[in-house]
Amino acid sequence: MVGVGSGEEDRGPVRVGDGEIATLGHVSGDLIVGRHATIRGEGTPPALEVEGIVRCLGYCTFDCSLRARGLEARGDVEVLGDLEVQGPVRVRGGSLRVSGSAKARRIDVDEQLRVEGSLEAEEIHVGGAVRVSGDADVGLVSVGGTLHASGRFKADEVRVGGTVRLDGEADVGLLDVGGTARLASGRVGEADVGGTLRASGELRFNRIDVGGTVVLAGGQGGDVRVGGALRVHGPLRSFSTINVGGAVFLTGPTKGERVRVGGTLEVDGDLELTGPLTVGGQARINGALRAGSVKVGGALRANKIEAQGEVRVGGLISTLEGVQADLVEIGRRGRIEGPVRARRVRLRERARAEDIWADEIVLEEGARARNLYGKRIYIEYGCAITGEVKYVEELVAEEHVRFARTPEKVEKPEDIGLKT
């Protein structure tokens, strides 16, 4: 062991040679530490204060808490206590490990940053990995590889090339991740993730844009855009837009403005939208569907459907309690199971339906229905009605239309369950 003085050192810079072990309590100027040197502090717990800059020429260990105006190093640096730096920390060609808490204005580390306690900094730039066991309060975090934080994590901006894991409550303005992001709960203003985003607790967000898959436990927010699949296992209490290229699974009650899905949609509970629902494939709502408008390319199944505007479905509409909308249209060879009430209803060629109440009903060529109740009814060639037909103003039927019963004209819309 080599002693380089104790107490206050007024001369500077103070130098500690390669491989030496020195005990220091205070350095008024700069401190230069050689390769594989160890610095021990004074007091209980041991600490070292450097009024200038600490310069490490190679791997070195501080067996104490360290406070300095700046820290520059080549190779690995280990601080077996707290680290507080007024200015920047720069570690080239190595890693920084702090057994206690770390605080600095800016931290630049080429390889890895490991902090066992809390972390506080305006900017953090790390080429490899960051691991924080305690709470973190930072401005900008830029990591080339992975970021893992166990405590509460607060940041204005997080940019990570690989993966992010935040086990505590998050409060992040911007989260930009190239690979996978795993969150516990909290708030994310904007999330841009190339691969997968998972949140095990409720998440509040303004915008989520993910190339692959999103799995949420519920929450509330703004826009969600996903290239692959979206799964929400708890109530999504409010959102602006959901736009997903593949499949969507939601757990109701779910409330928002609009949903657009390229593939399939399944909702375990009610779905309430102020705007449109657009699904390219199949949609199943294990509850009530309320929307501004509905457009589904394949099949739509729900306990009941209510739309302020139109409901257009290519293949199947199946409900237990029926459909209510301004316009209901089923595609060619499509089928409607359950009652329909609307201002206008159109069955395209060879479509099938059960009971229909509407101001205007149109059956295109070869369509079939059970009972029709309308103000104006237009039936094209080759259609068949297996029940009764009652109308108020007009019935037009082309050739080869089959009626099981003679159509009946009534005086008032109320006589057949229509509004005036």
C-alpha positions in Angstrom: 0.0 0.0 0.0 1.2 3.5 -0.9 -0.1 6.4 1.1 -0.5 9.6 -0.9 -1.4 11.7 2.0 -4.5 12.0 4.0 -6.8 14.8 5.0 -6.7 17.8 2.6 -4.3 17.9 -0.3 -3.6 21.5 -1.5 -1.1 20.6 -4.1 -2.3 19.6 -7.5 -2.6 17.7 -9.5 -2.4 14.7 -7.2 -1.1 11.5 -8.9 -1.6 7.9 -8.0 0.7 5.5 -9.9 -0.1 2.3 -11.7 -1.2 -0.5 -9.3 -0.9 1.7 -6.2 -3.4 1.9 -3.3 -3.9 5.4 -2.0 -6.0 6.9 0.8 -7.4 10.4 0.1 -10.1 12.5 1.7 -9.8 15.8 -0.2 -8.1 17.0 -3.4 -8.2 20.7 -4.2 -7.1 20.3 -7.8 -7.2 17.4 -10.3 -6.6 13.8 -9.5 -4.7 11.5 -11.9 -5.1 7.8 -11.3 -2.9 5.2 -12.9 -3.9 1.8 -14.3 -5.2 -0.8 -11.8 -4.9 1.6 -9.0 -7.2 1.7 -5.9 -8.3 4.8 -4.1 -9.7 4.6 -0.6 -11.6 7.5 1.0 -11.6 8.9 4.5 -14.3 9.1 7.2 -17.2 6.9 7.9 -18.5 6.0 5.5 -15.3 6.6 3.5 -15.5 9.4 0.9 -13.3 11.4 -1.4 -13.9 14.9 -2.6 -12.0 16.2 -5.7 -12.5 19.9 -6.5 -11.0 19.4 -10.0 -11.3 16.6 -12.5 -10.6 12.9 -11.9 -8.6 11.4 -14.8 -8.3 7.6 -14.8 -5.5 6.2 -17.1 -6.9 2.7 -17.1 -8.9 0.3 -14.9 -9.3 1.7 -11.4 -11.3 1.3 -8.3 -12.7 3.9 -5.8 -13.3 2.0 -2.6 -15.4 4.9 -1.3 -17.9 7.5 -2.4 -16.6 10.0 -4.9 -17.5 13.6 -5.5 -15.8 15.6 -8.2 -16.1 18.3 -10.8 -15.6 15.9 -13.6 -14.6 12.3 -14.4 -12.6 11.1 -17.4 -11.4 7.6 -17.8 -9.9 5.0 -20.2 -11.1 1.5 -19.4 -13.3 0.3 -16.6 -14.1 2.4 -13.5 -15.7 1.0 -10.3 -17.0 3.2 -7.5 -17.8 1.3 -4.3 -20.1 4.0 -3.0 -22.0 7.0 -4.3 -20.8 9.0 -7.3 -21.6 12.7 -7.6 -20.1 14.7 -10.5 -21.0 18.3 -11.1 -20.0 18.2 -14.8 -19.6 15.4 -17.3 -18.5 11.8 -16.9 -16.7 10.2 -19.8 -15.5 6.6 -19.9 -13.8 5.5 -23.1 -13.2 1.9 -24.0 -14.7 0.6 -20.8 -17.6 0.5 -18.3 -18.7 2.4 -15.2 -20.1 0.6 -12.2 -21.4 2.4 -9.1 -22.4 0.4 -6.0 -24.4 3.3 -4.6 -26.2 6.2 -6.3 -24.9 8.2 -9.3 -25.5 11.8 -10.1 -23.9 13.8 -12.9 -24.8 16.4 -15.5 -23.8 14.1 -18.4 -22.7 10.5 -18.5 -20.9 9.0 -21.6 -19.8 5.4 -21.4 -18.6 3.3 -24.3 -19.6 -0.1 -23.0 -21.8 -0.5 -19.9 -23.2 1.6 -17.1 -24.3 -0.2 -13.9 -25.8 1.7 -11.0 -27.0 -0.2 -7.9 -28.7 2.8 -6.3 -30.5 5.7 -7.9 -29.5 7.6 -11.0 -29.8 11.2 -11.9 -28.5 13.0 -15.0 -29.4 15.4 -17.7 -28.0 13.2 -20.4 -26.8 9.6 -20.6 -25.1 8.1 -23.7 -24.0 4.4 -23.5 -22.8 2.2 -26.3 -23.7 -1.1 -24.7 -26.0 -1.6 -21.8 -27.5 0.3 -18.8 -28.6 -1.3 -15.6 -30.2 0.7 -12.8 -31.4 -1.0 -9.6 -32.9 2.1 -8.0 -35.0 5.0 -9.2 -33.9 7.1 -12.1 -34.6 10.7 -13.0 -32.9 11.6 -16.3 -33.4 13.9 -19.3 -32.1 12.1 -22.4 -31.1 8.4 -22.4 -29.4 7.0 -25.5 -28.3 3.4 -25.4 -27.0 1.2 -28.2 -27.9 -2.1 -26.7 -30.2 -2.7 -23.6 -31.7 -0.6 -20.8 -33.0 -2.3 -17.6 -34.3 -0.3 -14.7 -35.8 -1.9 -11.6 -37.2 1.2 -9.8 -39.3 4.2 -10.8 -38.0 5.5 -14.1 -38.6 9.1 -15.2 -37.1 10.5 -18.4 -37.8 13.1 -21.0 -36.5 11.0 -23.9 -35.3 7.3 -24.1 -33.7 6.0 -27.3 -32.5 2.4 -27.3 -31.3 0.3 -30.2 -32.1 -3.1 -28.7 -34.3 -3.8 -25.7 -35.8 -1.8 -22.8 -37.2 -3.3 -19.5 -38.7 -0.9 -16.9 -39.8 -2.9 -13.9 -41.0 0.1 -11.9 -43.5 2.8 -12.7 -42.5 4.7 -15.9 -42.9 8.4 -16.7 -41.3 8.8 -20.1 -41.9 11.5 -22.6 -40.6 9.7 -25.7 -39.7 6.0 -25.9 -37.9 5.0 -29.1 -36.8 1.4 -29.1 -35.4 -0.6 -32.1 -36.3 -4.0 -30.6 -38.5 -4.9 -27.6 -39.9 -2.7 -24.8 -41.2 -4.2 -21.5 -42.9 -1.9 -19.1 -44.6 -2.4 -15.8 -47.0 0.5 -15.7 -47.1 4.3 -15.8 -47.1 6.9 -18.5 -45.4 7.1 -21.9 -46.1 10.2 -24.0 -45.0 8.7 -27.4 -43.7 5.2 -28.0 -42.0 4.1 -31.2 -40.9 0.5 -31.1 -39.7 -1.6 -33.9 -40.5 -5.0 -32.5 -42.7 -5.6 -29.5 -44.2 -3.5 -26.7 -45.5 -5.1 -23.6 -47.0 -3.5 -20.4 -47.9 -5.7 -17.5 -49.9 -2.9 -15.7 -52.1 0.0 -16.8 -50.4 2.3 -19.2 -51.3 5.9 -20.0 -50.1 7.1 -23.4 -50.5 9.7 -26.1 -49.3 7.7 -29.1 -48.0 4.2 -29.6 -46.4 3.2 -32.9 -45.1 -0.4 -33.1 -44.0 -2.5 -36.0 -44.7 -5.9 -34.5 -46.9 -6.7 -31.5 -48.4 -4.7 -28.6 -49.6 -6.4 -25.4 -51.2 -4.1 -22.8 -52.9 -4.8 -19.5 -55.3 -1.9 -20.0 -55.2 1.9 -19.5 -56.1 4.9 -21.5 -54.5 7.1 -24.2 -54.4 8.5 -27.6 -53.4 6.8 -30.9 -52.3 3.2 -31.3 -50.7 2.1 -34.6 -49.4 -1.5 -34.9 -48.1 -3.3 -37.9 -48.8 -6.8 -36.5 -51.1 -7.6 -33.6 -52.6 -5.8 -30.6 -53.8 -7.5 -27.4 -55.3 -5.7 -24.5 -56.1 -7.8 -21.4 -57.8 -5.2 -19.3 -60.3 -2.3 -20.0 -59.0 0.4 -22.4 -61.0 3.2 -20.9 -60.4 5.7 -23.6 -58.3 6.1 -26.8 -58.4 8.1 -30.0 -57.5 5.7 -32.8 -56.5 2.1 -33.1 -55.0 1.2 -36.4 -53.6 -2.4 -36.7 -52.5 -4.3 -39.8 -53.1 -7.8 -38.4 -55.2 -9.0 -35.4 -56.7 -7.1 -32.5 -58.0 -8.6 -29.2 -59.6 -6.2 -26.7 -61.0 -6.7 -23.2 -64.1 -4.6 -22.7 -65.6 -2.3 -21.8 -63.5 -0.4 -24.3 -64.3 3.2 -25.3 -62.6 5.3 -28.0 -63.0 7.2 -31.2 -62.2 4.9 -34.1 -60.8 1.4 -34.9 -59.3 0.2 -38.1 -58.1 -3.4 -38.4 -56.7 -5.1 -41.5 -57.3 -8.7 -40.3 -59.5 -9.8 -37.4 -61.0 -8.1 -34.3 -62.3 -9.8 -31.2 -63.6 -7.9 -28.2 -64.5 -9.7 -24.9 -67.1 -7.2 -23.7 -68.7 -4.0 -25.0 -67.0 -1.8 -27.6 -68.2 1.8 -27.9 -66.8 4.2 -30.6 -67.8 7.7 -31.5 -66.4 7.2 -35.0 -66.0 4.4 -37.5 -65.2 0.7 -37.0 -63.4 -0.7 -40.1 -62.3 -4.4 -40.3 -60.9 -6.1 -43.3 -61.6 -9.6 -42.2 -63.7 -10.9 -39.3 -65.1 -9.2 -36.2 -66.5 -10.7 -33.1 -67.9 -8.5 -30.2 -68.9 -10.6 -27.2 -71.1 -7.7 -26.0 -72.7 -4.7 -27.5 -71.2 -2.7 -30.4 -71.9 1.0 -30.6 -70.2 3.0 -33.3 -70.5 6.0 -35.6 -70.4 3.6 -38.6 -69.3 0.0 -39.2 -67.7 -1.6 -42.2 -66.5 -5.3 -42.1 -65.2 -7.2 -45.1 -66.1 -10.7 -43.8 -68.3 -11.6 -40.8 -69.5 -9.4 -37.9 -70.9 -11.1 -34.8 -72.1 -9.2 -31.7 -74.9 -9.3 -29.1 -76.3 -6.2 -30.6 -75.1 -3.5 -33.0 -76.0 0.2 -32.9 -74.6 2.7 -35.4 -75.4 6.3 -36.1 -74.5 5.9 -39.7 -74.1 2.9 -41.9 -73.4 -0.8 -41.2 -71.9 -2.4 -44.3 -70.8 -6.1 -44.1 -69.6 -8.3 -46.9 -70.4 -11.8 -45.5 -72.4 -12.2 -42.3 -74.1 -10.1 -39.7 -75.1 -12.2 -36.7 -76.7 -10.7 -33.6 -78.8 -11.8 -30.7 -80.7 -8.5 -30.2 -80.4 -7.1 -33.6 -79.0 -4.2 -35.6 -80.0 -0.5 -35.5 -78.5 1.9 -37.9 -79.2 4.5 -40.6 -78.2 2.1 -43.4 -77.7 -1.6 -43.2 -76.2 -3.4 -46.2 -75.1 -7.0 -46.6 -72.9 -8.1 -49.5 -73.5 -10.5 -52.4 -74.4 -14.0 -51.0 -74.2 -12.6 -47.5 -76.5 -13.4 -44.6 -78.1 -11.4 -41.7 -79.0 -13.4 -38.6 -81.2 -11.4 -36.2 -83.6 -8.5 -36.6 -82.7 -5.3 -38.5 -84.1 -1.8 -37.8 -82.8 1.1 -40.0 -83.8 3.9 -42.2 -82.5 2.0 -45.3 -81.7 -1.7 -45.8 -80.2 -3.2 -48.9 -79.6 -7.0 -49.5 -77.2 -7.5 -52.4 -77.6 -10.3 -54.9 -78.5 -13.7 -53.4 -78.2 -12.4 -49.8 -80.3 -13.7 -47.0 -82.0 -12.0 -44.0 -84.6 -12.6 -41.4 -86.9 -9.7 -40.2 -86.4 -6.2 -41.4 -88.0 -2.9 -40.3 -87.0 0.2 -42.4 -88.3 3.2 -44.3 -86.7 1.8 -47.5 -86.0 -1.8 -48.2 -84.2 -3.1 -51.3 -83.7 -6.7 -52.2 -81.4 -7.3 -55.2 -81.8 -10.2 -57.6 -82.2 -13.6 -56.0 -82.2 -12.3 -52.4 -84.3 -13.9 -49.6 -85.9 -12.6 -46.4 -88.5 -13.8 -43.9 -90.5 -10.7 -42.9 -90.4 -7.2 -44.4 -91.9 -4.1 -42.8 -91.3 -0.9 -44.6 -92.6 2.4 -46.0 -91.2 1.6 -49.4 -90.1 -1.8 -50.5 -88.3 -2.7 -53.8 -87.8 -6.4 -54.7 -85.9 -7.5 -57.8 -86.2 -10.5 -60.0 -86.1 -14.0 -58.4 -86.4 -12.9 -54.8 -88.3 -14.9 -52.2 -90.2 -13.8 -49.1 -91.0 -16.7 -46.7 -93.1 -14.6 -44.2 -95.2 -11.5 -44.5 -94.7 -8.2 -46.3 -96.3 -5.0 -45.0 -95.7 -1.6 -46.4 -97.1 2.0 -46.0 -96.3 3.9 -49.3 -95.0 1.7 -52.1 -94.2 -1.9 -53.0 -92.5 -2.6 -56.3 -91.8 -6.3 -57.2 -90.2 -7.5 -60.4 -91.1 -10.8 -62.2 -90.6 -14.2 -60.5 -90.8 -12.8 -57.0 -92.2 -15.4 -54.6 -94.4 -14.3 -51.7 -95.5 -16.8 -49.1 -98.4 -14.5 -48.2 -100.1 -11.7 -50.1 -98.4 -8.3 -49.3 -100.5 -6.0 -47.2 -100.6 -2.2 -47.4 -101.1 -0.4 -44.0 -102.2 3.1 -43.2 -99.6 4.3 -40.8 -95.9 3.4 -40.0 -96.8 2.8 -36.4 -99.0 -0.1 -37.6 -95.9 -2.1 -38.5 -93.6 -0.9 -35.8 -92.0 2.0 -37.7 -91.5 5.6 -36.5 -93.5 8.3 -38.2 
